């Protein structure tokens, strides 16, 4: 596998842009000038605090790539070999960075440490791709002025179905940070498990975190994160400019809750045995005040753990006809409210849940559900309030979701299954080899062709905030399988979220991908070799 990638990399040649991924939006090659050289006398000029993570990251990059650290110099540093890492408030955009490399100075500027961090990631890729210069501790002159197409660039992990130990999540964060992702969505609750400590309701993890009590407590079936562990994870991610958004899936996907509190379900499901991983299609009762009091407690604690402004509450795949249609309490509420369709109870349910979200200073996110699970669909399943950010996901429904969110004033995240579901196999017959319910294939090239704006005029896509790649965990039991399913397709999605369409090219992407895959492999990341995209002679 390594030999294949090495051969492919060499065949494409090396330069200071050959590993840039996602591709910066403005690159200016400087010709006729001498290279910058890293020497034992190279000094760092900076206005950052001494303990800023960017300074540690700069030194790590220099040690890893050229085997040479730099001297910390502070505000007034000068000399013939200066690395300038400087926050400049006049630069617009919190992720907008500028790199300028000349014979005597390597300058990275931005208005925030986020921007500087992304500049450092681009510097790392310059050194990765320009092998010969890097081997001589040199960096060719270049100017880069770059900021992302979208401010929201996410990947989603699903420890609810198969638990991921904390160190594995950190490892995943390290990889996604390389490619300028800035959001990690953690799907913490589902039918298969409840993975977050709630102190007001300890039974949620005492029962809901142990799908298979006969095995160990640290995955894949069992385990949960304490609140202190999650706060540690939030800090770890924040250093790498990644915000963690928690997801608690309701009112469906709640067997792990009902295994602990069966009284929160609909009347006709009281006697159904709740087996996590086996029982499905159950929902919380819409006409049960204890549901709302328990979730108020939960949301209060989740809001205190995660500083993100958003909480994702699912709202997808609610099997209403098997639950609220047959529930005496829900039917009574329908009559009381004058509703004619059970789906209208979603308005009542989320009005009460979202009141808790707002009370604790957060903004709600939900999966976008329409009045049909495939076209033709005409409207939302229920009346999403305007402060709800929606995520499009069902294959084929995204154009309608774009239309409806623009019409109703909702912001939209793009995660269409046909482009962004990274749990789908990458080739016919490829992994996952278990728990595959007939998933469609999403190839690397298909993933790369994703235009989050769907080619629409600017005004019709102005409400799109960004993209998200999802890794549902039914068929992924550990971090190695997760990274295999993520890379290289996660590289394609990273470029979809960052790089403007006019700068994107499949042929260029393929060339820039190889050194990055080699680099991931050298760092112990299990990736899939995309052999199918290389012409065989």
C-alpha positions as CSV (number, residue, x, y, z in Angstrom):
1,X,0.0,0.0,0.0
2,X,2.8,2.5,0.9
3,X,4.7,1.6,-2.3
4,X,1.6,2.4,-4.4
5,X,1.1,5.8,-2.8
6,X,4.8,6.6,-3.0
7,X,4.9,5.7,-6.7
8,X,1.8,7.8,-7.4
9,X,3.2,10.8,-5.5
10,X,6.5,10.7,-7.3
11,X,4.8,10.5,-10.6
12,X,3.0,13.8,-10.0
13,X,6.2,15.6,-9.0
14,X,6.7,17.9,-6.0
15,X,6.3,21.7,-5.5
16,X,5.2,24.1,-2.8
17,X,1.5,23.6,-3.8
18,X,1.5,19.8,-4.4
19,X,0.1,18.9,-1.0
20,X,-2.2,21.9,-0.3
21,X,-5.6,20.5,0.7
22,X,-8.1,22.1,0.9
23,X,-6.7,24.3,-1.9
24,X,-6.3,27.9,-0.8
25,X,-8.4,30.4,-2.7
26,X,-5.6,32.7,-3.8
27,X,-2.0,31.6,-4.4
28,X,0.7,33.7,-6.0
29,X,3.9,32.1,-6.9
30,X,7.0,34.3,-6.5
31,X,9.7,33.7,-9.1
32,X,13.3,34.9,-9.3
33,X,13.7,35.2,-5.5
34,X,15.8,33.1,-3.1
35,X,14.3,30.6,-0.7
36,X,13.7,31.1,3.0
37,X,16.1,29.0,5.1
38,X,15.4,27.6,8.6
39,X,18.6,27.8,10.6
40,X,19.6,27.5,14.2
41,X,19.4,31.3,14.3
42,X,15.8,31.5,13.0
43,X,13.8,33.6,15.4
44,X,10.0,33.8,15.9
45,X,8.5,37.3,16.0
46,X,5.0,37.2,17.5
47,X,2.4,39.2,19.5
48,X,0.8,36.0,20.8
49,X,0.8,35.1,24.5
50,X,3.7,32.7,25.4
51,X,1.4,29.8,26.0
52,X,-0.6,30.2,22.8
53,X,-1.2,26.8,21.1
54,X,-0.2,28.2,17.7
55,X,3.4,28.7,19.0
56,X,3.6,25.1,20.1
57,X,2.1,24.0,16.8
58,X,4.7,26.1,14.9
59,X,7.6,24.5,16.7
60,X,6.1,21.0,16.2
61,X,5.8,21.6,12.4
62,X,9.4,22.8,12.2
63,X,10.7,19.8,14.2
64,X,8.7,17.3,12.3
65,X,9.4,18.7,8.8
66,X,12.9,20.2,8.9
67,X,14.3,18.9,12.2
68,X,14.9,22.4,13.5
69,X,13.2,24.5,16.2
70,X,13.2,28.3,16.1
71,X,14.2,30.7,18.8
72,X,11.3,32.5,20.5
73,X,11.9,36.2,20.1
74,X,8.7,38.1,20.9
75,X,7.5,41.5,19.6
76,X,10.9,43.0,18.6
77,X,12.5,39.9,17.0
78,X,14.6,40.6,13.9
79,X,17.3,39.1,11.8
80,X,18.1,37.4,8.5
81,X,15.7,34.5,9.2
82,X,12.5,35.5,10.9
83,X,9.2,33.6,11.2
84,X,6.4,36.1,12.0
85,X,3.3,34.8,13.6
86,X,1.1,37.9,14.1
87,X,-2.5,38.8,14.8
88,X,-3.6,41.7,12.7
89,X,-7.1,43.1,13.6
90,X,-7.4,44.9,10.3
91,X,-7.6,41.6,8.4
92,X,-11.3,40.9,7.9
93,X,-12.7,37.4,8.7
94,X,-11.8,35.3,11.7
95,X,-10.5,32.4,9.6
96,X,-8.8,34.6,7.0
97,X,-5.0,34.2,6.9
98,X,-2.2,35.5,4.8
99,X,1.2,33.8,4.2
100,X,4.1,35.6,2.6
101,X,7.5,33.9,2.3
102,X,10.6,35.7,1.2
103,X,14.3,35.2,1.5
104,X,14.5,36.6,5.0
105,X,11.0,36.3,6.4
106,X,8.2,33.8,6.7
107,X,5.1,35.7,7.7
108,X,1.7,34.4,8.7
109,X,-0.9,36.9,9.7
110,X,-4.6,36.9,10.6
111,X,-7.0,38.7,12.9
112,X,-7.4,35.7,15.2
113,X,-5.5,32.7,16.5
114,X,-7.9,30.6,14.4
115,X,-6.6,32.2,11.3
116,X,-3.0,31.8,12.3
117,X,-3.7,28.1,13.1
118,X,-5.0,27.6,9.5
119,X,-2.0,29.4,8.2
120,X,0.2,27.0,10.1
121,X,-1.7,24.0,8.6
122,X,-1.1,25.4,5.1
123,X,2.6,25.9,6.0
124,X,2.8,22.3,7.1
125,X,1.4,21.2,3.8
126,X,3.8,23.4,1.9
127,X,6.7,21.6,3.7
128,X,5.0,18.2,3.1
129,X,4.7,18.7,-0.6
130,X,8.0,20.4,-1.5
131,X,10.1,17.5,-0.5
132,X,13.5,18.6,-1.9
133,X,13.4,22.1,-0.5
134,X,12.2,20.8,2.8
135,X,15.0,18.3,3.0
136,X,17.4,21.3,2.7
137,X,15.5,23.2,5.4
138,X,14.3,25.7,2.7
139,X,10.9,27.1,1.7
140,X,10.3,28.5,-1.7
141,X,8.8,32.1,-1.9
142,X,5.0,32.2,-2.2
143,X,2.1,34.4,-1.2
144,X,-1.2,33.0,-0.1
145,X,-4.3,35.0,0.8
146,X,-7.0,32.5,1.9
147,X,-10.3,32.3,3.7
148,X,-13.1,29.6,3.5
149,X,-16.1,29.5,1.3
150,X,-18.2,28.4,4.3
151,X,-17.8,29.1,8.0
152,X,-19.3,25.8,9.1
153,X,-17.2,22.7,8.1
154,X,-18.2,19.6,10.2
155,X,-17.7,15.9,10.6
156,X,-20.0,13.9,12.8
157,X,-19.1,10.9,15.0
158,X,-21.6,8.4,16.4
159,X,-20.4,7.0,19.7
160,X,-24.0,6.2,20.6
161,X,-24.0,3.1,18.5
162,X,-20.4,2.0,19.1
163,X,-18.7,3.8,21.9
164,X,-15.4,5.5,21.1
165,X,-12.9,6.0,24.0
166,X,-11.9,9.6,24.7
167,X,-8.3,9.2,23.3
168,X,-9.8,7.9,20.0
169,X,-12.0,11.0,19.7
170,X,-8.9,13.2,20.3
171,X,-7.0,11.2,17.6
172,X,-9.9,11.9,15.2
173,X,-9.9,15.6,16.1
174,X,-6.1,15.8,15.3
175,X,-6.7,14.5,11.8
176,X,-9.7,16.6,10.9
177,X,-7.9,19.8,12.2
178,X,-5.3,19.2,9.5
179,X,-7.9,19.8,6.8
180,X,-9.5,22.9,8.4
181,X,-12.6,21.3,9.7
182,X,-14.0,23.4,12.5
183,X,-17.0,21.5,13.9
184,X,-17.2,18.0,15.5
185,X,-20.8,16.9,16.0
186,X,-21.1,14.2,18.6
187,X,-24.1,12.0,18.3
188,X,-24.3,11.0,22.0
189,X,-27.7,9.3,22.3
190,X,-29.6,6.8,20.2
191,X,-31.5,3.4,20.4
192,X,-28.1,1.7,21.0
193,X,-26.7,3.8,23.8
194,X,-26.7,6.9,26.0
195,X,-23.1,8.1,26.2
196,X,-23.1,11.3,28.3
197,X,-23.2,11.5,32.1
198,X,-26.3,13.4,33.4
199,X,-25.9,13.9,37.2
200,X,-29.6,14.6,37.7
201,X,-30.5,11.2,36.1
202,X,-27.6,8.8,36.7
203,X,-29.7,5.8,35.5
204,X,-29.3,7.1,31.9
205,X,-25.7,5.8,31.9
206,X,-26.1,3.1,34.5
207,X,-28.4,1.3,32.1
208,X,-28.3,3.2,28.8
209,X,-24.5,3.1,28.4
210,X,-24.3,-0.7,28.7
211,X,-25.8,-2.5,25.7
212,X,-23.8,-5.6,26.4
213,X,-23.1,-5.8,30.2
214,X,-21.0,-9.0,29.7
215,X,-18.2,-7.1,27.9
216,X,-15.9,-4.3,29.1
217,X,-16.8,-0.7,29.8
218,X,-14.8,1.0,27.1
219,X,-16.4,0.1,23.8
220,X,-17.6,-0.9,21.4
221,X,-21.0,-1.7,23.0
222,X,-20.5,-0.2,26.4
223,X,-19.2,3.1,27.8
224,X,-20.0,6.7,28.4
225,X,-18.2,10.1,28.8
226,X,-18.2,11.7,32.2
227,X,-18.8,15.4,32.3
228,X,-15.2,16.1,33.2
229,X,-14.0,14.0,30.2
230,X,-16.2,16.0,27.9
231,X,-15.0,19.3,29.2
232,X,-11.4,18.1,28.7
233,X,-12.4,17.1,25.1
234,X,-13.9,20.5,24.5
235,X,-10.7,22.2,25.6
236,X,-8.6,19.8,23.5
237,X,-10.7,20.5,20.4
238,X,-10.8,24.3,21.1
239,X,-7.0,24.5,20.9
240,X,-7.3,23.0,17.4
241,X,-10.1,25.4,16.5
242,X,-12.8,22.8,16.6
243,X,-16.1,23.4,18.2
244,X,-18.0,20.4,19.6
245,X,-21.8,20.3,19.0
246,X,-23.6,17.7,21.1
247,X,-26.5,15.8,19.6
248,X,-29.3,14.2,21.7
249,X,-31.7,12.5,19.3
250,X,-35.5,12.9,20.1
251,X,-38.4,12.1,20.0
252,X,-37.4,8.9,18.1
253,X,-34.1,7.0,18.5
254,X,-34.8,6.9,22.2
255,X,-34.7,3.2,23.2
256,X,-31.7,3.9,25.5
257,X,-33.8,6.5,27.4
258,X,-36.8,4.2,27.5
259,X,-34.8,1.3,28.9
260,X,-34.2,3.5,31.9
261,X,-37.5,5.4,32.0
262,X,-40.1,3.2,30.2
263,X,-42.8,5.5,31.6
264,X,-41.6,8.2,29.1
265,X,-42.9,6.2,26.2
266,X,-46.3,6.0,24.7
267,X,-49.1,4.1,26.6
268,X,-49.2,1.1,24.3
269,X,-45.4,0.5,24.6
270,X,-45.2,0.1,28.4
271,X,-44.9,-3.6,28.2
272,X,-42.5,-3.8,25.3
273,X,-39.1,-5.0,26.3
274,X,-36.5,-2.3,25.6
275,X,-33.3,-4.0,24.3
276,X,-30.6,-1.5,23.2
277,X,-29.4,-2.4,19.7
278,X,-32.4,-4.6,19.0
279,X,-35.6,-2.7,19.9
280,X,-36.3,0.2,17.4
281,X,-39.0,2.6,16.3
282,X,-40.1,3.7,19.8
283,X,-40.7,7.3,20.7
284,X,-41.1,9.6,23.6
285,X,-44.7,10.4,24.4
286,X,-45.7,13.9,23.3
287,X,-48.3,14.2,26.2
288,X,-46.2,13.4,29.2
289,X,-44.9,16.2,31.4
290,X,-42.2,14.0,32.8
291,X,-40.6,13.9,29.3
292,X,-40.2,17.6,29.3
293,X,-39.0,17.9,32.9
294,X,-36.4,15.1,32.4
295,X,-35.2,16.7,29.2
296,X,-35.0,20.2,30.8
297,X,-32.6,18.7,33.3
298,X,-30.6,17.0,30.5
299,X,-30.4,20.2,28.4
300,X,-29.4,22.2,31.4
301,X,-26.4,20.0,32.0
302,X,-25.5,19.6,28.4
303,X,-25.5,23.4,28.0
304,X,-23.1,23.7,30.9
305,X,-20.7,21.1,29.4
306,X,-20.5,22.4,25.9
307,X,-19.7,26.1,25.2
308,X,-21.0,25.8,21.6
309,X,-23.9,28.0,20.9
310,X,-25.8,25.1,19.4
311,X,-27.4,21.9,20.6
312,X,-28.6,19.3,18.0
313,X,-31.8,17.6,18.9
314,X,-32.3,15.1,16.0
315,X,-35.9,15.1,15.2
316,X,-35.4,12.6,12.4
317,X,-37.0,9.3,11.5
318,X,-39.8,9.6,14.1
319,X,-42.0,6.6,13.5
320,X,-45.2,8.5,14.3
321,X,-47.6,5.9,13.0
322,X,-46.3,3.3,15.4
323,X,-46.3,5.5,18.4
324,X,-48.3,8.7,18.6
325,X,-51.1,7.3,16.3
326,X,-51.7,4.5,18.8
327,X,-51.0,6.3,22.1
328,X,-54.1,7.2,24.2
329,X,-52.3,10.2,25.7
330,X,-51.1,11.5,22.3
331,X,-54.5,11.1,20.8
332,X,-56.1,13.0,23.6
333,X,-53.7,15.8,23.1
334,X,-54.4,15.9,19.4
335,X,-58.1,16.4,20.1
336,X,-57.4,19.0,22.7
337,X,-55.3,21.0,20.3
338,X,-57.6,20.5,17.3
339,X,-54.9,18.8,15.3
340,X,-55.9,16.6,12.3
341,X,-52.5,14.9,11.7
342,X,-50.3,13.2,14.3
343,X,-47.2,14.9,12.7
344,X,-48.6,18.2,14.0
345,X,-47.8,17.0,17.5
346,X,-44.1,17.6,16.6
347,X,-45.0,21.3,16.9
348,X,-46.2,20.8,20.5
349,X,-43.3,18.5,21.4
350,X,-40.5,20.8,20.1
351,X,-42.2,24.0,21.3
352,X,-41.7,22.7,24.8
353,X,-38.2,21.2,24.2
354,X,-36.9,24.3,22.4
355,X,-38.1,26.5,25.3
356,X,-35.5,24.6,27.4
357,X,-32.8,25.1,24.8
358,X,-33.4,28.8,24.6
359,X,-33.7,29.1,28.4
360,X,-30.2,27.8,28.8
361,X,-28.8,30.2,26.1
362,X,-28.5,27.8,23.2
363,X,-29.7,27.6,19.6
364,X,-31.4,24.5,18.3
365,X,-30.4,22.3,15.4
366,X,-32.6,19.6,13.8
367,X,-32.4,17.2,10.8
368,X,-34.6,18.6,8.0
369,X,-37.7,16.3,7.6
370,X,-40.3,16.9,4.9
371,X,-43.8,15.7,4.4
372,X,-42.5,12.7,2.4
373,X,-39.3,10.8,2.8
374,X,-38.7,11.0,-1.0
375,X,-39.9,13.2,-3.8
376,X,-42.5,14.4,-4.3
377,X,-42.3,16.4,-1.1
378,X,-43.9,19.8,-0.7
379,X,-43.4,21.2,2.8
380,X,-41.7,20.7,6.2
381,X,-43.0,17.8,8.3
382,X,-43.9,20.4,10.9
383,X,-43.4,24.1,11.5
384,X,-39.7,24.6,12.3
385,X,-39.2,27.9,14.1
386,X,-36.9,30.4,12.4
387,X,-34.1,30.1,15.0
388,X,-33.7,26.4,14.2
389,X,-30.8,25.5,11.9
390,X,-31.7,22.6,9.8
391,X,-29.5,19.9,8.3
392,X,-30.4,18.3,4.9
393,X,-29.6,14.6,4.7
394,X,-32.2,12.4,2.9
395,X,-31.0,11.5,-0.6
396,X,-32.8,13.4,-3.3
397,X,-34.5,15.9,-1.0
398,X,-31.8,18.5,-0.7
399,X,-33.0,20.8,-3.5
400,X,-36.4,21.0,-1.8
401,X,-34.8,21.6,1.6
402,X,-32.8,24.4,0.1
403,X,-36.0,25.9,-1.3
404,X,-38.0,25.5,1.8
405,X,-35.3,26.8,4.2
406,X,-34.9,29.9,2.1
407,X,-38.7,30.4,2.0
408,X,-39.1,30.0,5.8
409,X,-36.0,31.8,7.0
410,X,-34.0,28.8,8.4
411,X,-30.3,28.5,8.1
412,X,-29.2,25.2,6.4
413,X,-26.2,22.8,6.8
414,X,-25.5,20.6,3.8
415,X,-25.1,16.8,4.6
416,X,-26.9,15.2,1.6
417,X,-26.5,11.4,1.9
418,X,-25.5,11.0,-1.7
419,X,-22.4,13.1,-1.2
420,X,-21.7,13.4,2.5
421,X,-22.6,10.1,4.2
422,X,-19.1,8.7,4.8
423,X,-20.5,5.6,6.4
424,X,-21.6,4.5,2.9
425,X,-19.3,2.0,1.1
426,X,-16.7,3.6,-1.1
427,X,-16.9,1.0,-3.8
428,X,-19.3,-1.9,-4.4
429,X,-18.2,-4.8,-2.2
430,X,-16.0,-2.6,-0.1
431,X,-16.4,-2.3,3.7
432,X,-18.4,-2.2,5.9
433,X,-18.8,-5.9,5.8
434,X,-21.2,-6.2,8.7
435,X,-24.5,-4.4,9.6
436,X,-24.7,-3.2,6.0
437,X,-28.5,-2.7,5.4
438,X,-28.0,-2.2,1.7
439,X,-26.2,1.2,1.9
440,X,-25.7,2.9,-1.5
441,X,-22.2,3.5,-2.7
442,X,-20.6,7.0,-2.4
443,X,-17.3,7.0,-4.3
444,X,-14.4,9.4,-3.8
445,X,-15.1,11.1,-7.1
446,X,-18.8,11.5,-6.3
447,X,-17.9,13.0,-2.9
448,X,-15.5,15.5,-4.7
449,X,-18.2,16.6,-7.1
450,X,-20.3,17.9,-4.2
451,X,-21.1,21.6,-4.7
452,X,-22.8,22.7,-1.4
453,X,-24.6,25.6,-3.2
454,X,-26.0,23.2,-5.8
455,X,-25.0,25.7,-8.5
456,X,-27.8,28.1,-7.5
457,X,-27.6,31.9,-7.8
458,X,-25.9,33.5,-4.8
459,X,-29.1,34.9,-3.3
460,X,-30.7,31.5,-3.3
461,X,-27.9,29.9,-1.4
462,X,-27.0,32.7,1.0
463,X,-28.7,30.9,3.9
464,X,-26.4,27.9,3.6
465,X,-23.9,27.9,6.4
466,X,-21.7,25.0,5.4
467,X,-21.2,21.3,5.1
468,X,-21.1,18.2,7.3
469,X,-19.8,14.7,6.6
470,X,-21.6,12.1,8.7
471,X,-20.2,8.8,10.0
472,X,-23.2,6.8,11.4
473,X,-21.8,4.0,13.6
474,X,-23.9,1.0,12.8
475,X,-21.1,-0.7,10.9
476,X,-18.0,1.0,12.5
477,X,-16.9,-0.6,15.7
478,X,-13.6,1.3,16.3
479,X,-11.6,4.3,15.3
480,X,-9.6,2.5,12.6
481,X,-12.8,1.6,10.7
482,X,-13.9,5.2,11.2
483,X,-10.8,6.7,9.7
484,X,-10.8,4.2,6.9
485,X,-14.3,5.4,6.0
486,X,-13.4,9.1,6.4
487,X,-10.2,9.2,4.3
488,X,-9.7,10.0,1.5
489,X,-13.4,11.1,1.1
490,X,-13.0,13.5,4.1
491,X,-10.3,15.3,2.1
492,X,-12.8,15.8,-0.8
493,X,-15.4,17.2,1.6
494,X,-12.9,19.5,3.3
495,X,-12.2,21.1,-0.1
496,X,-16.0,21.3,-0.8
497,X,-16.4,23.3,2.4
498,X,-13.3,25.6,2.0
499,X,-12.5,26.1,-1.6
500,X,-14.6,28.2,-4.0
501,X,-15.9,26.2,-6.9
502,X,-13.9,28.1,-9.6
503,X,-10.7,26.9,-7.9
504,X,-11.7,23.3,-7.6
505,X,-10.5,20.5,-10.0
506,X,-10.8,16.8,-9.7
507,X,-7.5,16.2,-11.5
508,X,-5.7,18.7,-9.2
509,X,-7.3,17.2,-6.1
510,X,-6.1,13.7,-7.0
511,X,-2.5,14.9,-7.2
512,X,-2.6,16.9,-4.0
513,X,-4.3,14.0,-2.2
514,X,-1.4,11.5,-2.4
515,X,1.1,13.2,-0.2
516,X,-1.6,13.7,2.4
517,X,-2.6,10.1,2.4
518,X,1.0,9.1,2.8
519,X,1.3,11.6,5.7
520,X,-1.8,10.2,7.4
521,X,-0.4,6.6,7.1
522,X,2.9,7.6,8.6
523,X,1.0,9.0,11.6
524,X,-0.9,5.7,12.1
525,X,-4.2,6.6,10.5
526,X,-5.9,3.7,8.7
527,X,-7.0,5.1,5.3
528,X,-8.4,3.5,2.2
529,X,-6.1,3.5,-0.9
530,X,-8.3,4.8,-3.8
531,X,-6.7,2.4,-6.4
532,X,-9.8,2.8,-8.7
533,X,-9.0,6.4,-9.7
534,X,-5.5,5.6,-11.1
535,X,-5.4,4.5,-14.8
536,X,-3.8,1.1,-15.2
537,X,-1.4,0.7,-18.0
